[in-house]
């Protein structure tokens, strides 16, 4: 597993606009890996952290959805 940080500058461009540059390579590189078939999961906290499985077509990375039980 590879971990990259600063991968989601575009999630909140207003807050981070002062730091965003056209030549920021990490978000672009992670997107290239995703398009090439590497499973990627991005956590949109702060500027983003992405987990990349280093095998094309590997096990898809997904967040587990939790179900909240409600009383009726």
PDB file of N, H, CA, C and O in Angstrom:
ATOM      1  N   UNK A   1       0.857  -1.165   0.000  1.00  0.00           N
ATOM      2  CA  UNK A   1       0.000   0.000   0.000  1.00  0.00           C
ATOM      3  C   UNK A   1       0.901   1.225   0.000  1.00  0.00           C
ATOM      4  O   UNK A   1       1.874   1.285   0.752  1.00  0.00           O
ATOM      5  N   UNK A   2       0.584   2.190  -0.831  1.00  0.00           N
ATOM      6  H   UNK A   2      -0.206   2.141  -1.442  1.00  0.00           H
ATOM      7  CA  UNK A   2       1.290   3.467  -0.856  1.00  0.00           C
ATOM      8  C   UNK A   2       0.338   4.547  -0.345  1.00  0.00           C
ATOM      9  O   UNK A   2      -0.858   4.514  -0.634  1.00  0.00           O
ATOM     10  N   UNK A   3       0.864   5.487   0.405  1.00  0.00           N
ATOM     11  H   UNK A   3       1.836   5.514   0.640  1.00  0.00           H
ATOM     12  CA  UNK A   3       0.070   6.578   0.965  1.00  0.00           C
ATOM     13  C   UNK A   3       0.624   7.895   0.444  1.00  0.00           C
ATOM     14  O   UNK A   3       1.828   8.145   0.501  1.00  0.00           O
ATOM     15  N   UNK A   4      -0.277   8.736  -0.066  1.00  0.00           N
ATOM     16  H   UNK A   4      -1.255   8.533  -0.113  1.00  0.00           H
ATOM     17  CA  UNK A   4       0.102  10.055  -0.566  1.00  0.00           C
ATOM     18  C   UNK A   4      -0.688  11.112   0.198  1.00  0.00           C
ATOM     19  O   UNK A   4      -1.859  10.907   0.517  1.00  0.00           O
ATOM     20  N   UNK A   5      -0.052  12.234   0.487  1.00  0.00           N
ATOM     21  H   UNK A   5       0.899  12.400   0.228  1.00  0.00           H
ATOM     22  CA  UNK A   5      -0.777  13.323   1.151  1.00  0.00           C
ATOM     23  C   UNK A   5      -0.875  14.508   0.196  1.00  0.00           C
ATOM     24  O   UNK A   5      -0.188  14.559  -0.824  1.00  0.00           O
ATOM     25  N   UNK A   6      -1.734  15.451   0.541  1.00  0.00           N
ATOM     26  H   UNK A   6      -2.292  15.409   1.370  1.00  0.00           H
ATOM     27  CA  UNK A   6      -2.006  16.634  -0.292  1.00  0.00           C
ATOM     28  C   UNK A   6      -2.553  16.218  -1.652  1.00  0.00           C
ATOM     29  O   UNK A   6      -2.091  16.697  -2.688  1.00  0.00           O
ATOM     30  N   UNK A   7      -3.535  15.327  -1.642  1.00  0.00           N
ATOM     31  H   UNK A   7      -3.911  14.939  -0.801  1.00  0.00           H
ATOM     32  CA  UNK A   7      -4.058  14.782  -2.899  1.00  0.00           C
ATOM     33  C   UNK A   7      -5.436  15.321  -3.282  1.00  0.00           C
ATOM     34  O   UNK A   7      -5.993  14.919  -4.304  1.00  0.00           O
ATOM     35  N   UNK A   8      -5.985  16.217  -2.480  1.00  0.00           N
ATOM     36  H   UNK A   8      -5.532  16.543  -1.650  1.00  0.00           H
ATOM     37  CA  UNK A   8      -7.359  16.654  -2.747  1.00  0.00           C
ATOM     38  C   UNK A   8      -7.521  18.163  -2.599  1.00  0.00           C
ATOM     39  O   UNK A   8      -8.432  18.632  -1.917  1.00  0.00           O
ATOM     40  N   UNK A   9      -6.658  18.898  -3.222  1.00  0.00           N
ATOM     41  H   UNK A   9      -5.917  18.516  -3.776  1.00  0.00           H
ATOM     42  CA  UNK A   9      -6.733  20.365  -3.132  1.00  0.00           C
ATOM     43  C   UNK A   9      -8.031  20.911  -3.701  1.00  0.00           C
ATOM     44  O   UNK A   9      -8.484  21.975  -3.279  1.00  0.00           O
ATOM     45  N   UNK A  10      -8.630  20.220  -4.635  1.00  0.00           N
ATOM     46  H   UNK A  10      -8.262  19.355  -4.978  1.00  0.00           H
ATOM     47  CA  UNK A  10      -9.826  20.733  -5.303  1.00  0.00           C
ATOM     48  C   UNK A  10     -11.112  20.507  -4.512  1.00  0.00           C
ATOM     49  O   UNK A  10     -12.167  20.988  -4.925  1.00  0.00           O
ATOM     50  N   UNK A  11     -11.059  19.787  -3.386  1.00  0.00           N
ATOM     51  H   UNK A  11     -10.202  19.396  -3.051  1.00  0.00           H
ATOM     52  CA  UNK A  11     -12.266  19.536  -2.604  1.00  0.00           C
ATOM     53  C   UNK A  11     -12.808  20.816  -1.978  1.00  0.00           C
ATOM     54  O   UNK A  11     -14.021  21.028  -1.946  1.00  0.00           O
ATOM     55  N   UNK A  12     -11.923  21.662  -1.483  1.00  0.00           N
ATOM     56  H   UNK A  12     -10.938  21.490  -1.509  1.00  0.00           H
ATOM     57  CA  UNK A  12     -12.327  22.938  -0.885  1.00  0.00           C
ATOM     58  C   UNK A  12     -11.418  24.031  -1.431  1.00  0.00           C
ATOM     59  O   UNK A  12     -10.569  24.548  -0.704  1.00  0.00           O
ATOM     60  N   UNK A  13     -11.586  24.393  -2.713  1.00  0.00           N
ATOM     61  H   UNK A  13     -12.276  23.974  -3.303  1.00  0.00           H
ATOM     62  CA  UNK A  13     -10.661  25.323  -3.352  1.00  0.00           C
ATOM     63  C   UNK A  13     -10.645  26.717  -2.728  1.00  0.00           C
ATOM     64  O   UNK A  13      -9.637  27.418  -2.819  1.00  0.00           O
ATOM     65  N   UNK A  14     -11.728  27.125  -2.105  1.00  0.00           N
ATOM     66  H   UNK A  14     -12.547  26.556  -2.030  1.00  0.00           H
ATOM     67  CA  UNK A  14     -11.753  28.454  -1.491  1.00  0.00           C
ATOM     68  C   UNK A  14     -10.804  28.516  -0.302  1.00  0.00           C
ATOM     69  O   UNK A  14     -10.011  29.450  -0.187  1.00  0.00           O
ATOM     70  N   UNK A  15     -10.880  27.533   0.576  1.00  0.00           N
ATOM     71  H   UNK A  15     -11.525  26.773   0.482  1.00  0.00           H
ATOM     72  CA  UNK A  15     -10.037  27.520   1.769  1.00  0.00           C
ATOM     73  C   UNK A  15      -8.559  27.339   1.439  1.00  0.00           C
ATOM     74  O   UNK A  15      -7.698  27.888   2.126  1.00  0.00           O
ATOM     75  N   UNK A  16      -8.267  26.584   0.404  1.00  0.00           N
ATOM     76  H   UNK A  16      -8.967  26.139  -0.155  1.00  0.00           H
ATOM     77  CA  UNK A  16      -6.875  26.253   0.103  1.00  0.00           C
ATOM     78  C   UNK A  16      -6.332  26.980  -1.120  1.00  0.00           C
ATOM     79  O   UNK A  16      -5.223  26.679  -1.561  1.00  0.00           O
ATOM     80  N   UNK A  17      -7.072  27.918  -1.675  1.00  0.00           N
ATOM     81  H   UNK A  17      -7.973  28.162  -1.317  1.00  0.00           H
ATOM     82  CA  UNK A  17      -6.660  28.572  -2.920  1.00  0.00           C
ATOM     83  C   UNK A  17      -5.305  29.256  -2.813  1.00  0.00           C
ATOM     84  O   UNK A  17      -4.571  29.324  -3.798  1.00  0.00           O
ATOM     85  N   UNK A  18      -4.965  29.755  -1.651  1.00  0.00           N
ATOM     86  H   UNK A  18      -5.562  29.700  -0.850  1.00  0.00           H
ATOM     87  CA  UNK A  18      -3.680  30.444  -1.510  1.00  0.00           C
ATOM     88  C   UNK A  18      -2.502  29.476  -1.653  1.00  0.00           C
ATOM     89  O   UNK A  18      -1.381  29.902  -1.929  1.00  0.00           O
ATOM     90  N   UNK A  19      -2.747  28.194  -1.470  1.00  0.00           N
ATOM     91  H   UNK A  19      -3.657  27.847  -1.246  1.00  0.00           H
ATOM     92  CA  UNK A  19      -1.683  27.197  -1.572  1.00  0.00           C
ATOM     93  C   UNK A  19      -1.706  26.416  -2.882  1.00  0.00           C
ATOM     94  O   UNK A  19      -0.723  25.764  -3.233  1.00  0.00           O
ATOM     95  N   UNK A  20      -2.810  26.480  -3.597  1.00  0.00           N
ATOM     96  H   UNK A  20      -3.609  27.010  -3.312  1.00  0.00           H
ATOM     97  CA  UNK A  20      -2.972  25.689  -4.817  1.00  0.00           C
ATOM     98  C   UNK A  20      -2.179  26.298  -5.959  1.00  0.00           C
ATOM     99  O   UNK A  20      -2.167  27.514  -6.151  1.00  0.00           O
ATOM    100  N   UNK A  21      -1.517  25.428  -6.715  1.00  0.00           N
ATOM    101  H   UNK A  21      -1.528  24.441  -6.559  1.00  0.00           H
ATOM    102  CA  UNK A  21      -0.755  25.872  -7.886  1.00  0.00           C
ATOM    103  C   UNK A  21      -1.068  24.925  -9.039  1.00  0.00           C
ATOM    104  O   UNK A  21      -1.423  23.766  -8.826  1.00  0.00           O
ATOM    105  N   UNK A  22      -0.931  25.430 -10.251  1.00  0.00           N
ATOM    106  H   UNK A  22      -0.642  26.371 -10.423  1.00  0.00           H
ATOM    107  CA  UNK A  22      -1.192  24.595 -11.429  1.00  0.00           C
ATOM    108  C   UNK A  22      -0.190  23.453 -11.570  1.00  0.00           C
ATOM    109  O   UNK A  22      -0.487  22.439 -12.201  1.00  0.00           O
ATOM    110  N   UNK A  23       0.993  23.615 -10.985  1.00  0.00           N
ATOM    111  H   UNK A  23       1.234  24.439 -10.472  1.00  0.00           H
ATOM    112  CA  UNK A  23       2.022  22.598 -11.154  1.00  0.00           C
ATOM    113  C   UNK A  23       2.079  21.591 -10.001  1.00  0.00           C
ATOM    114  O   UNK A  23       3.080  20.895  -9.836  1.00  0.00           O
ATOM    115  N   UNK A  24       1.011  21.513  -9.207  1.00  0.00           N
ATOM    116  H   UNK A  24       0.197  22.079  -9.341  1.00  0.00           H
ATOM    117  CA  UNK A  24       1.005  20.563  -8.092  1.00  0.00           C
ATOM    118  C   UNK A  24       0.873  19.154  -8.641  1.00  0.00           C
ATOM    119  O   UNK A  24      -0.158  18.793  -9.206  1.00  0.00           O
ATOM    120  N   UNK A  25       1.913  18.367  -8.473  1.00  0.00           N
ATOM    121  H   UNK A  25       2.752  18.661  -8.013  1.00  0.00           H
ATOM    122  CA  UNK A  25       1.971  17.063  -9.116  1.00  0.00           C
ATOM    123  C   UNK A  25       1.313  15.920  -8.379  1.00  0.00           C
ATOM    124  O   UNK A  25       0.903  14.951  -9.017  1.00  0.00           O
ATOM    125  N   UNK A  26       1.191  15.986  -7.051  1.00  0.00           N
ATOM    126  H   UNK A  26       1.524  16.774  -6.532  1.00  0.00           H
ATOM    127  CA  UNK A  26       0.673  14.834  -6.310  1.00  0.00           C
ATOM    128  C   UNK A  26      -0.774  14.513  -6.687  1.00  0.00           C
ATOM    129  O   UNK A  26      -1.067  13.361  -7.010  1.00  0.00           O
ATOM    130  N   UNK A  27      -1.698  15.493  -6.660  1.00  0.00           N
ATOM    131  H   UNK A  27      -1.460  16.428  -6.398  1.00  0.00           H
ATOM    132  CA  UNK A  27      -3.072  15.143  -7.056  1.00  0.00           C
ATOM    133  C   UNK A  27      -3.152  14.604  -8.483  1.00  0.00           C
ATOM    134  O   UNK A  27      -3.910  13.677  -8.767  1.00  0.00           O
ATOM    135  N   UNK A  28      -2.365  15.192  -9.367  1.00  0.00           N
ATOM    136  H   UNK A  28      -1.749  15.945  -9.137  1.00  0.00           H
ATOM    137  CA  UNK A  28      -2.365  14.763 -10.763  1.00  0.00           C
ATOM    138  C   UNK A  28      -1.822  13.330 -10.877  1.00  0.00           C
ATOM    139  O   UNK A  28      -2.375  12.517 -11.617  1.00  0.00           O
ATOM    140  N   UNK A  29      -0.742  13.021 -10.146  1.00  0.00           N
ATOM    141  H   UNK A  29      -0.293  13.681  -9.545  1.00  0.00           H
ATOM    142  CA  UNK A  29      -0.150  11.693 -10.188  1.00  0.00           C
ATOM    143  C   UNK A  29      -1.115  10.630  -9.655  1.00  0.00           C
ATOM    144  O   UNK A  29      -1.251   9.559 -10.248  1.00  0.00           O
ATOM    145  N   UNK A  30      -1.783  10.926  -8.541  1.00  0.00           N
ATOM    146  H   UNK A  30      -1.672  11.796  -8.059  1.00  0.00           H
ATOM    147  CA  UNK A  30      -2.735   9.963  -7.978  1.00  0.00           C
ATOM    148  C   UNK A  30      -3.887   9.724  -8.958  1.00  0.00           C
ATOM    149  O   UNK A  30      -4.355   8.595  -9.102  1.00  0.00           O
ATOM    150  N   UNK A  31      -4.338  10.773  -9.624  1.00  0.00           N
ATOM    151  H   UNK A  31      -3.958  11.690  -9.507  1.00  0.00           H
ATOM    152  CA  UNK A  31      -5.404  10.603 -10.616  1.00  0.00           C
ATOM    153  C   UNK A  31      -4.920   9.754 -11.796  1.00  0.00           C
ATOM    154  O   UNK A  31      -5.683   8.951 -12.333  1.00  0.00           O
ATOM    155  N   UNK A  32      -3.674   9.926 -12.196  1.00  0.00           N
ATOM    156  H   UNK A  32      -3.054  10.578 -11.760  1.00  0.00           H
ATOM    157  CA  UNK A  32      -3.118   9.092 -13.272  1.00  0.00           C
ATOM    158  C   UNK A  32      -3.079   7.621 -12.850  1.00  0.00           C
ATOM    159  O   UNK A  32      -3.375   6.735 -13.652  1.00  0.00           O
ATOM    160  N   UNK A  33      -2.714   7.364 -11.597  1.00  0.00           N
ATOM    161  H   UNK A  33      -2.473   8.084 -10.945  1.00  0.00           H
ATOM    162  CA  UNK A  33      -2.714   5.986 -11.097  1.00  0.00           C
ATOM    163  C   UNK A  33      -4.118   5.405 -11.105  1.00  0.00           C
ATOM    164  O   UNK A  33      -4.318   4.255 -11.494  1.00  0.00           O
ATOM    165  N   UNK A  34      -5.096   6.207 -10.672  1.00  0.00           N
ATOM    166  H   UNK A  34      -4.933   7.141 -10.356  1.00  0.00           H
ATOM    167  CA  UNK A  34      -6.502   5.766 -10.665  1.00  0.00           C
ATOM    168  C   UNK A  34      -6.947   5.412 -12.083  1.00  0.00           C
ATOM    169  O   UNK A  34      -7.560   4.368 -12.303  1.00  0.00           O
ATOM    170  N   UNK A  35      -6.641   6.272 -13.028  1.00  0.00           N
ATOM    171  H   UNK A  35      -6.142   7.121 -12.849  1.00  0.00           H
ATOM    172  CA  UNK A  35      -7.050   6.031 -14.423  1.00  0.00           C
ATOM    173  C   UNK A  35      -6.347   4.820 -15.023  1.00  0.00           C
ATOM    174  O   UNK A  35      -6.882   4.167 -15.919  1.00  0.00           O
ATOM    175  N   UNK A  36      -5.147   4.520 -14.528  1.00  0.00           N
ATOM    176  H   UNK A  36      -4.713   5.050 -13.800  1.00  0.00           H
ATOM    177  CA  UNK A  36      -4.397   3.363 -15.033  1.00  0.00           C
ATOM    178  C   UNK A  36      -4.913   2.050 -14.453  1.00  0.00           C
ATOM    179  O   UNK A  36      -4.497   0.977 -14.890  1.00  0.00           O
ATOM    180  N   UNK A  37      -5.817   2.123 -13.471  1.00  0.00           N
ATOM    181  H   UNK A  37      -6.155   2.995 -13.116  1.00  0.00           H
ATOM    182  CA  UNK A  37      -6.411   0.915 -12.932  1.00  0.00           C
ATOM    183  C   UNK A  37      -5.980   0.538 -11.529  1.00  0.00           C
ATOM    184  O   UNK A  37      -6.390  -0.502 -11.014  1.00  0.00           O
ATOM    185  N   UNK A  38      -5.156   1.372 -10.902  1.00  0.00           N
ATOM    186  H   UNK A  38      -4.823   2.217 -11.320  1.00  0.00           H
ATOM    187  CA  UNK A  38      -4.766   1.101  -9.519  1.00  0.00           C
ATOM    188  C   UNK A  38      -5.910   1.505  -8.596  1.00  0.00           C
ATOM    189  O   UNK A  38      -6.439   2.609  -8.723  1.00  0.00           O
ATOM    190  N   UNK A  39      -6.304   0.629  -7.667  1.00  0.00           N
ATOM    191  H   UNK A  39      -5.874  -0.268  -7.563  1.00  0.00           H
ATOM    192  CA  UNK A  39      -7.349   1.014  -6.716  1.00  0.00           C
ATOM    193  C   UNK A  39      -6.852   2.149  -5.820  1.00  0.00           C
ATOM    194  O   UNK A  39      -5.772   2.069  -5.236  1.00  0.00           O
ATOM    195  N   UNK A  40      -7.658   3.205  -5.723  1.00  0.00           N
ATOM    196  H   UNK A  40      -8.535   3.270  -6.198  1.00  0.00           H
ATOM    197  CA  UNK A  40      -7.307   4.387  -4.932  1.00  0.00           C
ATOM    198  C   UNK A  40      -8.488   4.758  -4.043  1.00  0.00           C
ATOM    199  O   UNK A  40      -9.639   4.731  -4.479  1.00  0.00           O
ATOM    200  N   UNK A  41      -8.190   5.107  -2.790  1.00  0.00           N
ATOM    201  H   UNK A  41      -7.255   5.130  -2.436  1.00  0.00           H
ATOM    202  CA  UNK A  41      -9.206   5.648  -1.895  1.00  0.00           C
ATOM    203  C   UNK A  41      -8.648   6.960  -1.336  1.00  0.00           C
ATOM    204  O   UNK A  41      -7.548   6.995  -0.786  1.00  0.00           O
ATOM    205  N   UNK A  42      -9.427   8.038  -1.486  1.00  0.00           N
ATOM    206  H   UNK A  42     -10.322   8.010  -1.932  1.00  0.00           H
ATOM    207  CA  UNK A  42      -9.006   9.341  -1.002  1.00  0.00           C
ATOM    208  C   UNK A  42      -9.890   9.775   0.151  1.00  0.00           C
ATOM    209  O   UNK A  42     -11.117   9.731   0.069  1.00  0.00           O
ATOM    210  N   UNK A  43      -9.246  10.192   1.221  1.00  0.00           N
ATOM    211  H   UNK A  43      -8.248  10.227   1.287  1.00  0.00           H
ATOM    212  CA  UNK A  43      -9.942  10.744   2.378  1.00  0.00           C
ATOM    213  C   UNK A  43      -9.867  12.261   2.269  1.00  0.00           C
ATOM    214  O   UNK A  43      -8.775  12.827   2.323  1.00  0.00           O
ATOM    215  N   UNK A  44     -10.998  12.925   2.117  1.00  0.00           N
ATOM    216  H   UNK A  44     -11.885  12.465   2.073  1.00  0.00           H
ATOM    217  CA  UNK A  44     -11.005  14.369   1.861  1.00  0.00           C
ATOM    218  C   UNK A  44     -10.874  15.220   3.127  1.00  0.00           C
ATOM    219  O   UNK A  44     -11.641  16.166   3.307  1.00  0.00           O
ATOM    220  N   UNK A  45      -9.944  14.911   3.984  1.00  0.00           N
ATOM    221  H   UNK A  45      -9.321  14.143   3.838  1.00  0.00           H
ATOM    222  CA  UNK A  45      -9.706  15.681   5.200  1.00  0.00           C
ATOM    223  C   UNK A  45      -8.525  16.606   4.955  1.00  0.00           C
ATOM    224  O   UNK A  45      -7.498  16.193   4.416  1.00  0.00           O
ATOM    225  N   UNK A  46      -8.683  17.872   5.360  1.00  0.00           N
ATOM    226  H   UNK A  46      -9.517  18.207   5.798  1.00  0.00           H
ATOM    227  CA  UNK A  46      -7.647  18.875   5.131  1.00  0.00           C
ATOM    228  C   UNK A  46      -7.323  18.911   3.637  1.00  0.00           C
ATOM    229  O   UNK A  46      -8.190  19.258   2.834  1.00  0.00           O
ATOM    230  N   UNK A  47      -6.129  18.568   3.258  1.00  0.00           N
ATOM    231  H   UNK A  47      -5.426  18.286   3.909  1.00  0.00           H
ATOM    232  CA  UNK A  47      -5.756  18.627   1.834  1.00  0.00           C
ATOM    233  C   UNK A  47      -5.775  17.259   1.165  1.00  0.00           C
ATOM    234  O   UNK A  47      -5.360  17.117   0.015  1.00  0.00           O
ATOM    235  N   UNK A  48      -6.259  16.257   1.889  1.00  0.00           N
ATOM    236  H   UNK A  48      -6.597  16.373   2.824  1.00  0.00           H
ATOM    237  CA  UNK A  48      -6.435  14.937   1.302  1.00  0.00           C
ATOM    238  C   UNK A  48      -5.299  13.972   1.562  1.00  0.00           C
ATOM    239  O   UNK A  48      -4.124  14.337   1.530  1.00  0.00           O
ATOM    240  N   UNK A  49      -5.678  12.735   1.821  1.00  0.00           N
ATOM    241  H   UNK A  49      -6.633  12.438   1.847  1.00  0.00           H
ATOM    242  CA  UNK A  49      -4.748  11.612   1.938  1.00  0.00           C
ATOM    243  C   UNK A  49      -5.316  10.508   1.061  1.00  0.00           C
ATOM    244  O   UNK A  49      -6.503  10.192   1.142  1.00  0.00           O
ATOM    245  N   UNK A  50      -4.477   9.925   0.231  1.00  0.00           N
ATOM    246  H   UNK A  50      -3.512  10.181   0.165  1.00  0.00           H
ATOM    247  CA  UNK A  50      -4.931   8.852  -0.659  1.00  0.00           C
ATOM    248  C   UNK A  50      -4.131   7.590  -0.412  1.00  0.00           C
ATOM    249  O   UNK A  50      -2.911   7.621  -0.258  1.00  0.00           O
ATOM    250  N   UNK A  51      -4.859   6.464  -0.378  1.00  0.00           N
ATOM    251  H   UNK A  51      -5.850   6.438  -0.504  1.00  0.00           H
ATOM    252  CA  UNK A  51      -4.247   5.145  -0.299  1.00  0.00           C
ATOM    253  C   UNK A  51      -4.294   4.539  -1.695  1.00  0.00           C
ATOM    254  O   UNK A  51      -5.337   4.555  -2.349  1.00  0.00           O
ATOM    255  N   UNK A  52      -3.172   4.010  -2.147  1.00  0.00           N
ATOM    256  H   UNK A  52      -2.325   3.998  -1.615  1.00  0.00           H
ATOM    257  CA  UNK A  52      -3.104   3.419  -3.481  1.00  0.00           C
ATOM    258  C   UNK A  52      -2.569   2.004  -3.354  1.00  0.00           C
ATOM    259  O   UNK A  52      -1.497   1.772  -2.794  1.00  0.00           O
ATOM    260  N   UNK A  53      -3.338   1.064  -3.886  1.00  0.00           N
ATOM    261  H   UNK A  53      -4.209   1.252  -4.340  1.00  0.00           H
ATOM    262  CA  UNK A  53      -2.883  -0.321  -3.897  1.00  0.00           C
ATOM    263  C   UNK A  53      -1.919  -0.477  -5.073  1.00  0.00           C
ATOM    264  O   UNK A  53      -2.273  -0.136  -6.202  1.00  0.00           O
ATOM    265  N   UNK A  54      -0.714  -0.983  -4.833  1.00  0.00           N
ATOM    266  H   UNK A  54      -0.427  -1.260  -3.916  1.00  0.00           H
ATOM    267  CA  UNK A  54       0.298  -1.026  -5.893  1.00  0.00           C
ATOM    268  C   UNK A  54       0.152  -2.195  -6.865  1.00  0.00           C
ATOM    269  O   UNK A  54       1.141  -2.809  -7.265  1.00  0.00           O
ATOM    270  N   UNK A  55      -1.092  -2.494  -7.239  1.00  0.00           N
ATOM    271  H   UNK A  55      -1.895  -1.995  -6.914  1.00  0.00           H
ATOM    272  CA  UNK A  55      -1.321  -3.564  -8.204  1.00  0.00           C
ATOM    273  C   UNK A  55      -2.541  -3.201  -9.043  1.00  0.00           C
ATOM    274  O   UNK A  55      -3.636  -3.018  -8.511  1.00  0.00           O
ATOM    275  N   UNK A  56      -2.349  -3.101 -10.342  1.00  0.00           N
ATOM    276  H   UNK A  56      -1.460  -3.250 -10.774  1.00  0.00           H
ATOM    277  CA  UNK A  56      -3.459  -2.769 -11.231  1.00  0.00           C
ATOM    278  C   UNK A  56      -4.536  -3.839 -11.099  1.00  0.00           C
ATOM    279  O   UNK A  56      -4.256  -5.038 -11.132  1.00  0.00           O
ATOM    280  N   UNK A  57      -5.771  -3.376 -10.950  1.00  0.00           N
ATOM    281  H   UNK A  57      -5.999  -2.403 -10.923  1.00  0.00           H
ATOM    282  CA  UNK A  57      -6.900  -4.285 -10.854  1.00  0.00           C
ATOM    283  C   UNK A  57      -6.943  -5.071  -9.559  1.00  0.00           C
ATOM    284  O   UNK A  57      -7.626  -6.092  -9.472  1.00  0.00           O
ATOM    285  N   UNK A  58      -6.225  -4.608  -8.558  1.00  0.00           N
ATOM    286  H   UNK A  58      -5.670  -3.778  -8.628  1.00  0.00           H
ATOM    287  CA  UNK A  58      -6.209  -5.300  -7.279  1.00  0.00           C
ATOM    288  C   UNK A  58      -7.563  -5.223  -6.590  1.00  0.00           C
ATOM    289  O   UNK A  58      -8.568  -4.857  -7.199  1.00  0.00           O
ATOM    290  N   UNK A  59      -7.570  -5.567  -5.342  1.00  0.00           N
ATOM    291  H   UNK A  59      -6.753  -5.864  -4.848  1.00  0.00           H
ATOM    292  CA  UNK A  59      -8.804  -5.535  -4.572  1.00  0.00           C
ATOM    293  C   UNK A  59      -9.283  -4.093  -4.466  1.00  0.00           C
ATOM    294  O   UNK A  59      -8.531  -3.238  -3.998  1.00  0.00           O
ATOM    295  N   UNK A  60     -10.506  -3.798  -4.884  1.00  0.00           N
ATOM    296  H   UNK A  60     -11.117  -4.492  -5.263  1.00  0.00           H
ATOM    297  CA  UNK A  60     -11.005  -2.417  -4.818  1.00  0.00           C
ATOM    298  C   UNK A  60     -11.003  -1.897  -3.385  1.00  0.00           C
ATOM    299  O   UNK A  60     -11.418  -2.589  -2.456  1.00  0.00           O
ATOM    300  N   UNK A  61     -10.541  -0.691  -3.229  1.00  0.00           N
ATOM    301  H   UNK A  61     -10.204  -0.128  -3.984  1.00  0.00           H
ATOM    302  CA  UNK A  61     -10.551  -0.054  -1.919  1.00  0.00           C
ATOM    303  C   UNK A  61     -11.872   0.676  -1.759  1.00  0.00           C
ATOM    304  O   UNK A  61     -12.226   1.520  -2.583  1.00  0.00           O
ATOM    305  N   UNK A  62     -12.595   0.356  -0.708  1.00  0.00           N
ATOM    306  H   UNK A  62     -12.308  -0.328  -0.038  1.00  0.00           H
ATOM    307  CA  UNK A  62     -13.884   0.993  -0.465  1.00  0.00           C
ATOM    308  C   UNK A  62     -14.027   1.277   1.004  1.00  0.00           C
ATOM    309  O   UNK A  62     -13.525   0.536   1.850  1.00  0.00           O
ATOM    310  N   UNK A  63     -14.712   2.351   1.299  1.00  0.00           N
ATOM    311  H   UNK A  63     -15.120   2.953   0.612  1.00  0.00           H
ATOM    312  CA  UNK A  63     -15.047   2.637   2.680  1.00  0.00           C
ATOM    313  C   UNK A  63     -16.203   1.731   3.072  1.00  0.00           C
ATOM    314  O   UNK A  63     -17.134   1.519   2.296  1.00  0.00           O
ATOM    315  N   UNK A  64     -16.132   1.204   4.280  1.00  0.00           N
ATOM    316  H   UNK A  64     -15.376   1.376   4.910  1.00  0.00           H
ATOM    317  CA  UNK A  64     -17.251   0.410   4.756  1.00  0.00           C
ATOM    318  C   UNK A  64     -18.352   1.346   5.201  1.00  0.00           C
ATOM    319  O   UNK A  64     -18.110   2.296   5.946  1.00  0.00           O
ATOM    320  N   UNK A  65     -19.544   1.081   4.749  1.00  0.00           N
ATOM    321  H   UNK A  65     -19.740   0.310   4.143  1.00  0.00           H
ATOM    322  CA  UNK A  65     -20.680   1.900   5.161  1.00  0.00           C
ATOM    323  C   UNK A  65     -21.231   1.338   6.460  1.00  0.00           C
ATOM    324  O   UNK A  65     -21.441   0.132   6.593  1.00  0.00           O
ATOM    325  N   UNK A  66     -21.458   2.212   7.399  1.00  0.00           N
ATOM    326  H   UNK A  66     -21.287   3.191   7.291  1.00  0.00           H
ATOM    327  CA  UNK A  66     -22.033   1.757   8.662  1.00  0.00           C
ATOM    328  C   UNK A  66     -23.505   2.071   8.655  1.00  0.00           C
ATOM    329  O   UNK A  66     -23.935   3.112   8.157  1.00  0.00           O
ATOM    330  N   UNK A  67     -24.268   1.169   9.206  1.00  0.00           N
ATOM    331  H   UNK A  67     -23.919   0.323   9.611  1.00  0.00           H
ATOM    332  CA  UNK A  67     -25.710   1.355   9.281  1.00  0.00           C
ATOM    333  C   UNK A  67     -26.070   1.687  10.720  1.00  0.00           C
ATOM    334  O   UNK A  67     -25.694   0.974  11.651  1.00  0.00           O
ATOM    335  N   UNK A  68     -26.792   2.765  10.885  1.00  0.00           N
ATOM    336  H   UNK A  68     -27.097   3.344  10.129  1.00  0.00           H
ATOM    337  CA  UNK A  68     -27.229   3.161  12.212  1.00  0.00           C
ATOM    338  C   UNK A  68     -28.628   2.613  12.429  1.00  0.00           C
ATOM    339  O   UNK A  68     -29.543   2.894  11.655  1.00  0.00           O
ATOM    340  N   UNK A  69     -28.788   1.834  13.480  1.00  0.00           N
ATOM    341  H   UNK A  69     -28.045   1.605  14.109  1.00  0.00           H
ATOM    342  CA  UNK A  69     -30.103   1.269  13.779  1.00  0.00           C
ATOM    343  C   UNK A  69     -30.981   2.349  14.376  1.00  0.00           C
ATOM    344  O   UNK A  69     -30.548   3.105  15.246  1.00  0.00           O
ATOM    345  N   UNK A  70     -32.194   2.417  13.915  1.00  0.00           N
ATOM    346  H   UNK A  70     -32.546   1.803  13.209  1.00  0.00           H
ATOM    347  CA  UNK A  70     -33.144   3.392  14.447  1.00  0.00           C
ATOM    348  C   UNK A  70     -34.315   2.667  15.078  1.00  0.00           C
ATOM    349  O   UNK A  70     -34.806   1.667  14.554  1.00  0.00           O
ATOM    350  N   UNK A  71     -34.747   3.183  16.199  1.00  0.00           N
ATOM    351  H   UNK A  71     -34.348   3.995  16.624  1.00  0.00           H
ATOM    352  CA  UNK A  71     -35.899   2.580  16.889  1.00  0.00           C
ATOM    353  C   UNK A  71     -37.177   3.099  16.254  1.00  0.00           C
ATOM    354  O   UNK A  71     -37.300   4.290  15.965  1.00  0.00           O
ATOM    355  N   UNK A  72     -38.125   2.201  16.040  1.00  0.00           N
ATOM    356  H   UNK A  72     -38.025   1.234  16.275  1.00  0.00           H
ATOM    357  CA  UNK A  72     -39.418   2.631  15.454  1.00  0.00           C
ATOM    358  C   UNK A  72     -40.538   2.381  16.395  1.00  0.00           C
ATOM    359  O   UNK A  72     -41.690   2.676  16.077  1.00  0.00           O
TER     360      UNK A  72
END
